[in-house]
Amino acid sequence: MSVSNPALALPTSVALALPLPTSVELARAIAGYALLGGVAALGAGEAAVSHAPVGLVSAVGALALTVPALLVAHPFLTLRAAPQALVAAIARPFTRTGDVALGLVPTLLLFRATSGLAQLLLALMLVGAAGLGFSLAIRNLVQTEADASEDSWSVWKMTLLAWAWSGLAALIGARLGIGVLLDL
């Protein structure tokens, strides 16, 4: 009778892991965030032109500053998902919310042309996109860990880590966005 160690067994659902976004998907997401801020700055004067990169700075900056912390904390909590799978679990929501931002550009352009509410609408759009992105990322991160480990305690640890990461990323994204808007 052979006894196998389940901790050493490879997960059977590795093929179901999220693929990394293509360069076209990443470029479209970056364009969405850049255009959203750019449209909000149209015709708003010289002071508002410096606010154009607010969407891009807050989204990309928050990820650049927090994803390494997530990748470092993950093995210290004895979690088993591969780093590439974690990056894909975060990159996919970034591309999705970038697509949403790109889709919101015409609405923001309409508000820029017809009212003075474009800056307020930009802030609401960025907060909405961030909320959607974080909820998708948390779900993806927890599912990635669940696919890599059959231990329910690991899934709970990943859930707590994903929520802590998203809170940190939200605070950093808000700080970066406010810093761009207030020229800090």
LOFITOR-847029 format. One line per field, with one value per atom (N, C-alpha, C): residue number from 0; residue in one letter; chain; atom name; x, y, z. Coordinates in steps of 0.2 Angstrom, whole numbers, always signed. Layout:
resi NUM,...
resn A,...
chain A,...
name CA,...
c1 X,...
c2 Y,...
c3 Z,...
//
This chain:
resi 0,0,0,1,1,1,2,2,2,3,3,3,4,4,4,5,5,5,6,6,6,7,7,7,8,8,8,9,9,9,10,10,10,11,11,11,12,12,12,13,13,13,14,14,14,15,15,15,16,16,16,17,17,17,18,18,18,19,19,19,20,20,20,21,21,21,22,22,22,23,23,23,24,24,24,25,25,25,26,26,26,27,27,27,28,28,28,29,29,29,30,30,30,31,31,31,32,32,32,33,33,33,34,34,34,35,35,35,36,36,36,37,37,37,38,38,38,39,39,39,40,40,40,41,41,41,42,42,42,43,43,43,44,44,44,45,45,45,46,46,46,47,47,47,48,48,48,49,49,49,50,50,50,51,51,51,52,52,52,53,53,53,54,54,54,55,55,55,56,56,56,57,57,57,58,58,58,59,59,59,60,60,60,61,61,61,62,62,62,63,63,63,64,64,64,65,65,65,66,66,66,67,67,67,68,68,68,69,69,69,70,70,70,71,71,71,72,72,72,73,73,73,74,74,74,75,75,75,76,76,76,77,77,77,78,78,78,79,79,79,80,80,80,81,81,81,82,82,82,83,83,83,84,84,84,85,85,85,86,86,86,87,87,87,88,88,88,89,89,89,90,90,90,91,91,91,92,92,92,93,93,93,94,94,94,95,95,95,96,96,96,97,97,97,98,98,98,99,99,99,100,100,100,101,101,101,102,102,102,103,103,103,104,104,104,105,105,105,106,106,106,107,107,107,108,108,108,109,109,109,110,110,110,111,111,111,112,112,112,113,113,113,114,114,114,115,115,115,116,116,116,117,117,117,118,118,118,119,119,119,120,120,120,121,121,121,122,122,122,123,123,123,124,124,124,125,125,125,126,126,126,127,127,127,128,128,128,129,129,129,130,130,130,131,131,131,132,132,132,133,133,133,134,134,134,135,135,135,136,136,136,137,137,137,138,138,138,139,139,139,140,140,140,141,141,141,142,142,142,143,143,143,144,144,144,145,145,145,146,146,146,147,147,147,148,148,148,149,149,149,150,150,150,151,151,151,152,152,152,153,153,153,154,154,154,155,155,155,156,156,156,157,157,157,158,158,158,159,159,159,160,160,160,161,161,161,162,162,162,163,163,163,164,164,164,165,165,165,166,166,166,167,167,167,168,168,168,169,169,169,170,170,170,171,171,171,172,172,172,173,173,173,174,174,174,175,175,175,176,176,176,177,177,177,178,178,178,179,179,179,180,180,180,181,181,181,182,182,182,183,183,183
resn M,M,M,S,S,S,V,V,V,S,S,S,N,N,N,P,P,P,A,A,A,L,L,L,A,A,A,L,L,L,P,P,P,T,T,T,S,S,S,V,V,V,A,A,A,L,L,L,A,A,A,L,L,L,P,P,P,L,L,L,P,P,P,T,T,T,S,S,S,V,V,V,E,E,E,L,L,L,A,A,A,R,R,R,A,A,A,I,I,I,A,A,A,G,G,G,Y,Y,Y,A,A,A,L,L,L,L,L,L,G,G,G,G,G,G,V,V,V,A,A,A,A,A,A,L,L,L,G,G,G,A,A,A,G,G,G,E,E,E,A,A,A,A,A,A,V,V,V,S,S,S,H,H,H,A,A,A,P,P,P,V,V,V,G,G,G,L,L,L,V,V,V,S,S,S,A,A,A,V,V,V,G,G,G,A,A,A,L,L,L,A,A,A,L,L,L,T,T,T,V,V,V,P,P,P,A,A,A,L,L,L,L,L,L,V,V,V,A,A,A,H,H,H,P,P,P,F,F,F,L,L,L,T,T,T,L,L,L,R,R,R,A,A,A,A,A,A,P,P,P,Q,Q,Q,A,A,A,L,L,L,V,V,V,A,A,A,A,A,A,I,I,I,A,A,A,R,R,R,P,P,P,F,F,F,T,T,T,R,R,R,T,T,T,G,G,G,D,D,D,V,V,V,A,A,A,L,L,L,G,G,G,L,L,L,V,V,V,P,P,P,T,T,T,L,L,L,L,L,L,L,L,L,F,F,F,R,R,R,A,A,A,T,T,T,S,S,S,G,G,G,L,L,L,A,A,A,Q,Q,Q,L,L,L,L,L,L,L,L,L,A,A,A,L,L,L,M,M,M,L,L,L,V,V,V,G,G,G,A,A,A,A,A,A,G,G,G,L,L,L,G,G,G,F,F,F,S,S,S,L,L,L,A,A,A,I,I,I,R,R,R,N,N,N,L,L,L,V,V,V,Q,Q,Q,T,T,T,E,E,E,A,A,A,D,D,D,A,A,A,S,S,S,E,E,E,D,D,D,S,S,S,W,W,W,S,S,S,V,V,V,W,W,W,K,K,K,M,M,M,T,T,T,L,L,L,L,L,L,A,A,A,W,W,W,A,A,A,W,W,W,S,S,S,G,G,G,L,L,L,A,A,A,A,A,A,L,L,L,I,I,I,G,G,G,A,A,A,R,R,R,L,L,L,G,G,G,I,I,I,G,G,G,V,V,V,L,L,L,L,L,L,D,D,D,L,L,L
chain A,A,A,A,A,A,A,A,A,A,A,A,A,A,A,A,A,A,A,A,A,A,A,A,A,A,A,A,A,A,A,A,A,A,A,A,A,A,A,A,A,A,A,A,A,A,A,A,A,A,A,A,A,A,A,A,A,A,A,A,A,A,A,A,A,A,A,A,A,A,A,A,A,A,A,A,A,A,A,A,A,A,A,A,A,A,A,A,A,A,A,A,A,A,A,A,A,A,A,A,A,A,A,A,A,A,A,A,A,A,A,A,A,A,A,A,A,A,A,A,A,A,A,A,A,A,A,A,A,A,A,A,A,A,A,A,A,A,A,A,A,A,A,A,A,A,A,A,A,A,A,A,A,A,A,A,A,A,A,A,A,A,A,A,A,A,A,A,A,A,A,A,A,A,A,A,A,A,A,A,A,A,A,A,A,A,A,A,A,A,A,A,A,A,A,A,A,A,A,A,A,A,A,A,A,A,A,A,A,A,A,A,A,A,A,A,A,A,A,A,A,A,A,A,A,A,A,A,A,A,A,A,A,A,A,A,A,A,A,A,A,A,A,A,A,A,A,A,A,A,A,A,A,A,A,A,A,A,A,A,A,A,A,A,A,A,A,A,A,A,A,A,A,A,A,A,A,A,A,A,A,A,A,A,A,A,A,A,A,A,A,A,A,A,A,A,A,A,A,A,A,A,A,A,A,A,A,A,A,A,A,A,A,A,A,A,A,A,A,A,A,A,A,A,A,A,A,A,A,A,A,A,A,A,A,A,A,A,A,A,A,A,A,A,A,A,A,A,A,A,A,A,A,A,A,A,A,A,A,A,A,A,A,A,A,A,A,A,A,A,A,A,A,A,A,A,A,A,A,A,A,A,A,A,A,A,A,A,A,A,A,A,A,A,A,A,A,A,A,A,A,A,A,A,A,A,A,A,A,A,A,A,A,A,A,A,A,A,A,A,A,A,A,A,A,A,A,A,A,A,A,A,A,A,A,A,A,A,A,A,A,A,A,A,A,A,A,A,A,A,A,A,A,A,A,A,A,A,A,A,A,A,A,A,A,A,A,A,A,A,A,A,A,A,A,A,A,A,A,A,A,A,A,A,A,A,A,A,A,A,A,A,A,A,A,A,A,A,A,A,A,A,A,A,A,A,A,A,A,A,A,A,A,A,A,A,A,A,A,A,A,A,A,A,A,A,A,A,A,A,A,A,A,A,A,A,A,A,A,A,A,A,A,A,A,A,A,A,A,A,A,A
name N,CA,C,N,CA,C,N,CA,C,N,CA,C,N,CA,C,N,CA,C,N,CA,C,N,CA,C,N,CA,C,N,CA,C,N,CA,C,N,CA,C,N,CA,C,N,CA,C,N,CA,C,N,CA,C,N,CA,C,N,CA,C,N,CA,C,N,CA,C,N,CA,C,N,CA,C,N,CA,C,N,CA,C,N,CA,C,N,CA,C,N,CA,C,N,CA,C,N,CA,C,N,CA,C,N,CA,C,N,CA,C,N,CA,C,N,CA,C,N,CA,C,N,CA,C,N,CA,C,N,CA,C,N,CA,C,N,CA,C,N,CA,C,N,CA,C,N,CA,C,N,CA,C,N,CA,C,N,CA,C,N,CA,C,N,CA,C,N,CA,C,N,CA,C,N,CA,C,N,CA,C,N,CA,C,N,CA,C,N,CA,C,N,CA,C,N,CA,C,N,CA,C,N,CA,C,N,CA,C,N,CA,C,N,CA,C,N,CA,C,N,CA,C,N,CA,C,N,CA,C,N,CA,C,N,CA,C,N,CA,C,N,CA,C,N,CA,C,N,CA,C,N,CA,C,N,CA,C,N,CA,C,N,CA,C,N,CA,C,N,CA,C,N,CA,C,N,CA,C,N,CA,C,N,CA,C,N,CA,C,N,CA,C,N,CA,C,N,CA,C,N,CA,C,N,CA,C,N,CA,C,N,CA,C,N,CA,C,N,CA,C,N,CA,C,N,CA,C,N,CA,C,N,CA,C,N,CA,C,N,CA,C,N,CA,C,N,CA,C,N,CA,C,N,CA,C,N,CA,C,N,CA,C,N,CA,C,N,CA,C,N,CA,C,N,CA,C,N,CA,C,N,CA,C,N,CA,C,N,CA,C,N,CA,C,N,CA,C,N,CA,C,N,CA,C,N,CA,C,N,CA,C,N,CA,C,N,CA,C,N,CA,C,N,CA,C,N,CA,C,N,CA,C,N,CA,C,N,CA,C,N,CA,C,N,CA,C,N,CA,C,N,CA,C,N,CA,C,N,CA,C,N,CA,C,N,CA,C,N,CA,C,N,CA,C,N,CA,C,N,CA,C,N,CA,C,N,CA,C,N,CA,C,N,CA,C,N,CA,C,N,CA,C,N,CA,C,N,CA,C,N,CA,C,N,CA,C,N,CA,C,N,CA,C,N,CA,C,N,CA,C,N,CA,C,N,CA,C,N,CA,C,N,CA,C,N,CA,C,N,CA,C,N,CA,C,N,CA,C,N,CA,C,N,CA,C,N,CA,C,N,CA,C,N,CA,C,N,CA,C,N,CA,C,N,CA,C,N,CA,C,N,CA,C,N,CA,C,N,CA,C,N,CA,C,N,CA,C,N,CA,C,N,CA,C,N,CA,C,N,CA,C,N,CA,C,N,CA,C,N,CA,C,N,CA,C,N,CA,C,N,CA,C
c1 +4,+0,+4,+3,+7,+4,+7,+4,+7,+3,+6,+5,+9,+9,+5,-1,-6,-3,+2,+5,+10,+12,+17,+14,+7,+4,+2,+3,+1,-6,-9,-16,-18,-24,-27,-30,-31,-34,-29,-23,-18,-20,-23,-25,-30,-34,-40,-37,-31,-28,-29,-30,-30,-24,-24,-18,-16,-10,-8,-11,-13,-15,-10,-13,-8,-6,-1,+1,-4,-8,-14,-19,-20,-25,-22,-16,-13,-13,-11,-11,-18,-23,-30,-32,-30,-31,-28,-21,-18,-20,-22,-26,-32,-36,-42,-41,-36,-35,-32,-28,-25,-30,-34,-39,-44,-46,-51,-49,-42,-40,-39,-37,-35,-42,-47,-54,-56,-55,-57,-53,-47,-43,-44,-48,-49,-53,-50,-53,-53,-50,-51,-45,-41,-36,-29,-24,-18,-17,-20,-20,-22,-28,-31,-27,-23,-19,-14,-12,-7,-11,-18,-22,-24,-22,-23,-21,-15,-13,-16,-21,-23,-26,-29,-32,-26,-21,-16,-11,-10,-5,-8,-14,-17,-18,-20,-21,-14,-10,-3,+1,+1,+5,+3,-3,-5,-3,-4,-2,+6,+9,+17,+19,+16,+19,+16,+11,+8,+8,+9,+9,+16,+21,+27,+26,+23,+21,+17,+12,+8,+12,+16,+20,+25,+28,+32,+29,+23,+19,+16,+15,+11,+15,+22,+25,+26,+27,+28,+22,+16,+10,+9,+14,+14,+8,+7,+2,+5,+2,+5,+4,+0,-1,+5,+6,+12,+12,+18,+18,+15,+16,+14,+6,+3,-4,-7,-3,-5,-5,+0,+1,-5,-6,-12,-19,-19,-26,-27,-21,-22,-22,-18,-18,-24,-28,-34,-39,-40,-45,-42,-36,-33,-35,-34,-36,-44,-48,-55,-57,-54,-56,-53,-48,-45,-50,-53,-58,-64,-66,-72,-70,-64,-62,-63,-60,-61,-68,-72,-79,-83,-80,-83,-81,-75,-73,-78,-82,-87,-92,-94,-98,-95,-89,-85,-84,-83,-82,-89,-94,-101,-102,-100,-100,-95,-89,-84,-87,-91,-93,-99,-103,-110,-111,-106,-107,-100,-100,-94,-93,-96,-96,-91,-87,-82,-77,-74,-69,-73,-79,-82,-84,-86,-88,-82,-76,-70,-68,-69,-67,-72,-78,-83,-82,-80,-78,-72,-67,-61,-62,-66,-68,-72,-77,-81,-76,-72,-67,-63,-60,-56,-60,-66,-70,-72,-73,-74,-68,-62,-56,-54,-54,-53,-57,-64,-68,-66,-65,-62,-56,-51,-44,-45,-49,-50,-52,-58,-61,-55,-52,-47,-41,-39,-33,-36,-42,-44,-45,-48,-49,-42,-37,-31,-28,-28,-26,-30,-36,-41,-39,-37,-35,-28,-24,-17,-17,-21,-21,-28,-29,-35,-36,-32,-32,-37,-42,-47,-44,-39,-36,-31,-28,-25,-29,-35,-40,-42,-43,-44,-39,-33,-27,-26,-28,-27,-33,-39,-44,-42,-39,-37,-31,-27,-21,-24,-28,-31,-35,-39,-42,-37,-32,-27,-23,-22,-18,-23,-29,-34,-35,-35,-35,-29,-23,-17,-17,-19,-18,-23,-29,-34,-32,-29,-26,-20,-16,-10,-13,-18,-21,-24,-28,-31,-26,-21,-16,-12,-11,-8,-12,-19,-24,-25,-25,-26,-20,-14,-8,-7,-10,-10,-15,-21,-26,-24,-21,-19,-12,-9,-2,+3,+2,+6,+12
c2 -6,+0,+6,+10,+17,+22,+26,+32,+38,+42,+48,+54,+59,+65,+70,+72,+77,+83,+85,+92,+92,+87,+87,+86,+84,+83,+89,+89,+95,+96,+102,+103,+101,+98,+96,+101,+107,+112,+118,+116,+121,+124,+120,+122,+127,+128,+132,+139,+140,+146,+152,+158,+163,+164,+166,+167,+175,+176,+183,+187,+193,+197,+198,+199,+200,+207,+209,+216,+220,+218,+222,+224,+219,+220,+225,+224,+229,+236,+236,+243,+246,+242,+245,+247,+244,+246,+252,+253,+259,+264,+263,+269,+271,+266,+268,+273,+271,+275,+282,+282,+288,+293,+290,+294,+296,+293,+295,+301,+301,+307,+313,+311,+316,+320,+316,+319,+324,+322,+326,+333,+333,+339,+343,+341,+345,+351,+357,+363,+366,+363,+365,+370,+372,+377,+373,+377,+374,+370,+373,+369,+362,+361,+354,+350,+352,+348,+344,+346,+342,+336,+337,+332,+326,+327,+322,+315,+314,+307,+304,+307,+304,+297,+295,+288,+283,+285,+280,+280,+286,+286,+282,+283,+279,+272,+270,+263,+259,+261,+258,+259,+265,+266,+261,+261,+256,+249,+247,+240,+239,+244,+243,+243,+247,+248,+242,+239,+234,+226,+225,+218,+215,+218,+215,+213,+217,+215,+209,+208,+202,+196,+197,+191,+189,+194,+192,+189,+192,+189,+182,+181,+175,+168,+168,+162,+162,+167,+168,+165,+165,+162,+155,+152,+145,+144,+148,+147,+144,+141,+137,+139,+144,+146,+149,+148,+150,+158,+161,+169,+171,+167,+169,+169,+164,+164,+169,+172,+177,+184,+185,+190,+190,+185,+184,+186,+184,+185,+192,+196,+203,+207,+205,+208,+208,+202,+201,+207,+208,+213,+220,+221,+228,+229,+224,+225,+225,+222,+223,+230,+232,+239,+244,+243,+248,+248,+242,+242,+246,+245,+249,+256,+258,+265,+268,+264,+266,+267,+262,+263,+269,+271,+277,+284,+284,+290,+294,+291,+295,+299,+295,+298,+304,+303,+309,+314,+313,+318,+322,+319,+322,+327,+324,+329,+334,+333,+339,+344,+342,+347,+350,+347,+350,+353,+351,+353,+354,+356,+357,+351,+346,+340,+335,+336,+331,+329,+333,+331,+327,+328,+324,+317,+317,+311,+307,+310,+306,+303,+306,+303,+298,+298,+293,+287,+288,+283,+279,+283,+279,+275,+278,+274,+268,+269,+263,+258,+260,+255,+252,+255,+252,+247,+249,+244,+238,+238,+233,+229,+232,+229,+225,+228,+225,+219,+219,+213,+208,+209,+204,+201,+205,+203,+198,+200,+196,+189,+189,+183,+179,+182,+178,+175,+179,+177,+171,+172,+166,+160,+161,+155,+152,+156,+154,+149,+152,+148,+142,+142,+136,+131,+133,+128,+125,+129,+126,+122,+123,+120,+117,+111,+109,+110,+113,+115,+121,+120,+126,+132,+130,+135,+140,+137,+141,+146,+143,+148,+154,+152,+158,+163,+160,+164,+169,+166,+169,+175,+173,+178,+184,+183,+188,+192,+189,+192,+196,+193,+197,+203,+203,+209,+214,+212,+216,+220,+216,+219,+224,+222,+227,+233,+233,+239,+243,+240,+244,+247,+243,+246,+251,+251,+256,+263,+262,+268,+271,+267,+270,+273,+270,+272,+279,+279,+286,+291,+289,+294,+297,+292,+294,+299,+297,+301,+308,+308,+314,+319,+315,+319,+322,+319,+321,+327,+326,+331,+338,+337,+343,+345,+342,+344,+343,+338,+336,+332
c3 +0,+0,+0,-5,-5,-2,+2,+5,+1,-2,-5,+0,-1,+3,-1,+2,-2,-2,+2,+2,-4,-6,-12,-19,-19,-25,-28,-35,-39,-40,-39,-40,-47,-47,-54,-58,-55,-59,-61,-62,-64,-71,-75,-82,-81,-76,-75,-73,-71,-69,-74,-72,-76,-80,-86,-90,-89,-90,-90,-95,-94,-100,-105,-111,-117,-117,-121,-121,-124,-128,-131,-126,-122,-116,-111,-109,-105,-108,-114,-117,-117,-119,-119,-112,-107,-100,-98,-100,-98,-102,-108,-112,-109,-106,-103,-97,-93,-87,-89,-94,-97,-100,-104,-107,-103,-98,-93,-89,-87,-84,-89,-95,-100,-102,-103,-105,-99,-93,-87,-87,-90,-90,-96,-101,-107,-105,-108,-107,-100,-96,-89,-86,-91,-89,-87,-87,-86,-79,-74,-68,-68,-72,-72,-77,-81,-86,-82,-76,-72,-69,-69,-66,-71,-77,-82,-80,-78,-76,-70,-67,-60,-60,-65,-66,-67,-71,-73,-67,-63,-58,-52,-50,-45,-46,-52,-53,-53,-58,-59,-53,-50,-44,-38,-37,-31,-32,-39,-40,-39,-42,-42,-35,-31,-24,-19,-21,-16,-18,-25,-27,-25,-25,-22,-14,-11,-4,-3,-7,-8,-9,-14,-16,-11,-7,-2,+4,+6,+12,+10,+4,+2,+5,+3,+6,+13,+16,+23,+27,+24,+27,+25,+22,+20,+15,+10,+5,-1,-5,-10,-18,-19,-26,-29,-35,-38,-39,-39,-40,-46,-52,-58,-58,-55,-54,-50,-45,-41,-45,-49,-53,-59,-61,-66,-63,-57,-53,-52,-51,-50,-57,-62,-68,-72,-72,-75,-73,-67,-65,-67,-67,-69,-77,-81,-88,-89,-84,-85,-83,-77,-75,-80,-83,-88,-94,-96,-101,-99,-93,-90,-91,-89,-89,-96,-101,-108,-110,-108,-109,-106,-101,-98,-100,-105,-108,-111,-116,-119,-114,-109,-104,-100,-99,-95,-100,-107,-112,-112,-112,-112,-106,-100,-94,-95,-98,-98,-103,-108,-113,-111,-106,-105,-97,-93,-86,-83,-77,-73,-68,-69,-65,-67,-72,-74,-69,-65,-60,-55,-53,-48,-51,-57,-60,-61,-63,-63,-57,-51,-45,-44,-45,-44,-49,-55,-59,-57,-55,-52,-46,-42,-36,-37,-42,-44,-48,-52,-55,-50,-45,-40,-36,-34,-31,-35,-41,-45,-46,-47,-48,-42,-36,-30,-28,-30,-28,-33,-39,-44,-42,-40,-38,-31,-27,-21,-22,-26,-29,-32,-37,-41,-36,-32,-27,-23,-20,-16,-20,-26,-30,-32,-34,-36,-30,-24,-18,-17,-18,-17,-22,-28,-34,-32,-28,-27,-20,-16,-10,-8,-5,-3,+4,+7,+15,+15,+19,+20,+24,+28,+32,+28,+22,+18,+14,+12,+9,+13,+20,+24,+25,+25,+26,+20,+14,+8,+7,+10,+10,+14,+20,+24,+21,+18,+15,+9,+5,-1,+1,+7,+9,+12,+16,+18,+12,+7,+1,-2,-3,-6,-2,+4,+8,+8,+8,+7,+0,-5,-12,-13,-9,-10,-7,-1,+3,-1,-4,-8,-15,-18,-24,-22,-17,-15,-13,-10,-8,-15,-19,-26,-30,-30,-34,-31,-24,-21,-22,-21,-23,-29,-34,-41,-42,-39,-39,-35,-30,-26,-27,-32,-33,-27,-23,-18,-19
//
